[in-house]
């Protein structure tokens, strides 16, 4: 039976090949979502080994955090941009899960990384999540959680109202757009935890700042920041 299942899977693969989420080329049988060549050549930041990294410096003075960083650089017309487009707009949540696993594994190998108690993804507004069918940041967070053996909290921090698109807004305008957009549902469920807040892409950091302004009102909470990509 396993032979026939494998045979039909190979036959189907000839007509409906699984494509790499980053480069669009056919995947080999042993590859999962992203090809080996792309994984090898991604523009990695190595932030987990540098506490004075570019993301941390961008966020200093805006809110208190334990550590901050991103996994890869977001480069226009590059593999990371294609992957993020597949994740957010082409119904490929497995791309976030796969990258999350890779990122989580790297964090666990980093000597300077302080292990959190739980992972919490930046939430989407329910209307947007319904339209997309999933939260891309949650996909990344769940992949990281698998690699780090940590719980994921998705039902506490929530987006209280839908906001205008952030794409063409400057930093202060983004912050104003997101003011009080994120709220904590149950403070007791987060009290005294070190939370790893996960986002898909950091640009100005306004979304993370708005989330942390709410999380840090909870007694004893500490936050760290991890984004899949950083757009310089």
Secondary structure, DSSP 8 states (H G I E B T S, - for coil): -HHHHHHHHHHHHHHS--B-TTT--B--TT--SS-HHHHHHS-B--GGG-TT-HHHHHHTTTS--S-EEEEEE--TTSHHHHHHHHHHHSS-HHHHHHHHHHHHHHHHH-TT----SEEEE----HHHHHHHSS-HHHHHHHHHHHHHT-EE--SSEEE-S-----TT--HHHHHHHHTT-EEES-GGGTTT-EEEEEEEEESSSHHHHHHHHHHTTSTT-EEEEEEEEE--
